[in-house]
Amino acid sequence: MSMNDEVPKILKKARVSEIARIAGVGTATVDRVLNNRSNVKPETRQRVLQAKHAIESGAQLDQPTRPWRLKIFLPEEAGPSTEFLGDCFQNVFTNGRATVECVFSKKLEPSVLARKLRSCASQGIDAVGFQALDDPRVRDAVEELHGLNIPCIPVVSDLISHVLGQFVGTDNMAAGRTAAYFMGRILRQSGAVGVISGEQLYRNHSDREMGFRSALRRDFNHLRVVGTYIGHDDVHENRMVVGQMLDEHPGLLGIYNVGGGNEGIVAALADRGLTGEIMLIGHNLTPKTRNYLLEGSMDIVIHQNMRRIAEQAVQTLIAKLENRSYQAEVVPVEVITRENINGATFG
């Protein structure tokens, strides 16, 4: 090849989300233009095609007409820790690169979550974070968004899908093993312990229970798990199922709550005059669980820093949209008792 020969330029393939960002439209509009569908104004179609050409030809791009739009879905009425996480998402500092909208979806309703996820395609949303429900309808909605180049990441509770990358949260198997370690070391006599779960739709709940059971079998076989009682993270249901557990297993030594609704468990133990007599381990430091630790109604809280989860999730989504490599930090499993509670934060 002579010096006068022009080196062929390798064109970059424009992503739908990139085109939408430059053109200042939603990803659904870009999809309609690229597939030559109707109901798009001529000036909008021209703006989309010009943005696509600029990206693929390497021409100088104008500044984005708007910051990235991120949408986060969390379950409603899931307790103070989830409400706090929502506040953390709204307060993440993005330096103007993104806006974050946090929406609460009906708890334990996969069809509702799937519908809300799909609606992002027509709302100009660039990327999505969500507390996952392990259901094929949710998985299908996530894969549909992936096909439109709208990245999604699960937070707090994971979802297994070939299109998902990073999960932002704690190692929930390790959290369950940690609960088993303390219960096994503190309860030296042989006997029964029970597990309270919100619902098997949450992988973080099933992972915590799996870690708890496996660690007890491995290291503390003087304790046996008598069953998993489902309380749907609801205070009133937890109160009822703990009453049932105590009726069915007199002499119960300990309870591990893998989800929410600790207030109902504390109330059920108080109903029987068993406060402080049965070991109780739960999750997430909140104003209520802090008081339970101080008054002796709970023994240990396994905590995850919600502020760190929100910050890591937002930075991961922005990096995906900007085609940057970014590895979210591991959110550590924290152990809080009344003896080390001073200085502990809900964050």
C-alpha positions, 0 to 999 in steps of 0.5 A, a space after each residue: 500500500 502506498 502512502 497515498 492510499 487511504 486507510 479504510 475507516 472501521 465504522 462504529 456501530 451506534 447503540 440505540 441508547 447512544 443515538 437517543 442521547 444525542 438526538 434527545 429522544 427516547 429509545 423507543 423512538 430510535 427503534 421506530 426510526 431504525 426499523 422504518 416504522 410510522 408515527 415519527 415526525 420528519 424532523 425527529 426522524 432526521 435528528 435520529 439519523 443524523 445522530 446515528 451517522 455522527 456516532 458511526 462516522 466518528 464526527 465530533 458529537 455535540 454535548 448531550 441534550 440531556 443527562 442519562 435517565 436512570 430508573 430504579 424499581 424497588 418493592 413497595 411496603 417492604 419495610 424501612 430499609 427499602 424505603 431508606 434505599 429509595 432515598 439513597 438512590 434519589 440522593 446519589 451525586 452524579 455530577 450532572 451526568 444522570 438523573 435518577 428516578 426511584 419507583 416503588 412496584 407492588 411487592 411480590 408481584 412479578 407481572 407488575 414488575 415486568 410490565 413496569 420494566 417494559 414501559 421504560 422502553 417508551 419513556 426515554 429511559 436509558 438504563 434500569 436498576 431493579 430489585 429482582 423477583 426470580 420469575 420468567 416474566 421478569 427475566 423476559 422483560 429484562 431480556 427485551 430491554 437488553 434487545 433495545 440496548 437499555 442495560 439493566 442491573 439487579 440490586 439487593 436481590 439477584 436474577 440469573 440471566 445471560 443478558 445481565 452483568 453485575 449484581 450490586 449487593 452483598 454476598 447473601 450466601 455469606 450473610 446466611 453462613 454468618 448468621 449460622 456461625 453466630 447461632 451455632 457458636 452461641 447456642 451450645 445445646 442441641 435443639 431446633 431452630 427455625 427460618 422465617 422467609 419473605 418469599 422464594 421469589 427473592 433470590 437473596 432470601 433463598 441464598 441466605 437460607 441456603 448459606 444458613 442451612 449449609 453452614 449449620 450442617 457443616 459446622 454445627 450439627 447440634 442444631 437442626 432447622 425444623 422448617 421454613 415459614 413464609 411470612 411475606 415480609 409482613 409484620 402481621 403474617 410473621 407474628 402469626 407464623 412464629 406463633 405457629 412455629 412455637 406451637 409446633 416446636 416447643 423448646 425452640 432455641 433460635 429464629 433466623 429471619 432472612 427477610 423483613 417484618 422483624 416487628 412481627 417476630 418480636 411481637 410473637 415472642 413477647 406474646 409468649 413471654 419468650 423475649 430474650 429466651 429464643 435467639 433472634 437474628 435478622 437483617 438490616 439495621 433500621 431505627 426499629 432493629 436498633 431499638 430491638 438490639 438495645 432492648 434485647 429483643 434481637 441478638 444480631 443484625 446482619 447489615 448491608 450498607 444501602 447508601 453504598 449499594 445505591 452509589 455503586 448501582 448508579 455508577 455501574 449503570 452510567 459506566 455501561 451507558 458510557 461504554 466504560 469498564 467499571 467493577 462495582 465494589 463488594 458490599 460487605 456483610 456487616 454484623 451489628 450487636 448492641 455492644 458495637 452499635 455506637 457509630 453504626 449507621 443505617 447507610 
